[in-house]
Amino acid sequence: MQDPLQDPFIGIVKLETGEELIAQVHYSENDNVICLQNPMIVIEANSSDKSTMIKGFKLDLWIKSAMDPDEIFIINPDRILTCTEANPAISKFYEESIPYVFRAATPNKTQPTKEMGSMGSVDKARKIFEKLYKS
């Protein structure tokens, strides 16, 4: 385990509000604050059928209006119940989730063009499908 007072690390943080976060954690000893970069809230995700129960979690933006992956949030250590370094599997899942979560939160700024593919209409597509199925 890395020394949390020296190097940033991917950590699991439990806040006094009950929220569980995974983030890149930086400790500033001089300012006595903890900085979180790309904090993601852990959301329980369960699935079951008659014979099986699957338990897991998913990640989502902690602050919904923060849509920039470079934003850093400062937290007073008094508001943190516990913090630990994430194991390699959780760290990998977190790092792979960052682009997907931020892409889902950011509206698509690319306008489609004809070069990107076919731009049809619902009416035209309906007529084509009706013609296929009627024949």
N, C-alpha and C positions, 0 to 999 in steps of 0.2 A: 504494500500500500504506500502511495506517495505521501509525503508530508504535506497536509492540507494548508499549512502556513507558508509553504514555499511555492508550490506550483499549482496552476489551475488543474481541475480534474472534473470528470463527469460524476456528478453526485446526485444522490437521492436525498431530498430535503423534506422534512415533515414540519409544517408550520403550526403554530398554536391554533389557527383557525380550522385545522383538520385537513387542509389541502396537502396533497403529496405531489411534489414536483421533481422532475428530473431536469437538470441543467448543467451547464458548464459553470463550475463554482470557482470564484476567486476570493481569497480572503485578504483584506487590507488591514494589517496589524496596526498601522499608523492611525487610521481613521476608525478602527474598531467597527467595520461594516463588512458585510458579505455581499459580493456582487454576483448576480446570476445572469448569464448570457444564454439566450434561447431557452427560457424556462418553459417547460411543457407540463401541463397538469396530467396526472395519471387518472384515467377513468376506467372503472371496472367494466369488463366486457365478458358476459357469460352467455353460454349457449347450451341448450339441452334438448334432448328428445326423450323418448320413453326409456331408453336404456343407457344413455350417456349424459354426463354433465361435464362441460368444458369450461374452465375458468381461465381468465386471462385479463389483459388490460390493453387499452389503447392510449395514445397520447394526443393532446389537443393544445392549442395555444392557451397559455395561462391568462394573458391579457389580450383579449380579442381585438382591441384596436391597435395593438403593436404588430405591424405587419412587416417589419424589417428584421431580418435575422441578425443584424449587428447591434441591435439595441441591448443595453445592459440595465438591469434593475438592481437597485441598492436596497438591501434589507438590513434592518437592525438585528443583530444576533439575539437580542432578547425575545424576538418573535419566532425564533426557531426552536422547536422541541428537540430535534435530532437531525444529524446530517452524516451520511456515510458515502464512501466511494462506491459507485455502481460496479457490479461485476462485469467482465468483458462482454457477455451476451447482452446484458441490458444496455451497456454503452454502445454496442454496435447497433442494436435496435433503435436507440435514441438518435444516433447520428444518421441512420438511414431514414428516419421519420422526418427529420427537419425539412428537407426539400419538399416532401409531400404535404406536410402541414402548412407550410408557408405558401405553397402554390395554391392550395385549396382556399386559403384566406385572402389571397390577392386576386382581384378580378383580372380576367384575361384582357390584356391590353392590345393584343394582336387582332386586327380586323382581318377576316378571311378575304382572300382574293381568288380570282378564277384560276390562277396558277397553282393554288393550294389544293384544288380539287373541284369537283362538280358542285355548283351552287344551284340547286333546283328549288322547286316549290312543293308544298304538300299536295296541291291539286295535280301537278304533273306526275309526281310519284304514285299517287292513287290511281291515275289513269293507266300508268304502265303496269302496276300490280294487278289491276282488274283485267287488263288485256291478257296478262300471263295466265291468270287463273281461270279465265273464261275459255281459253283455247284448249 
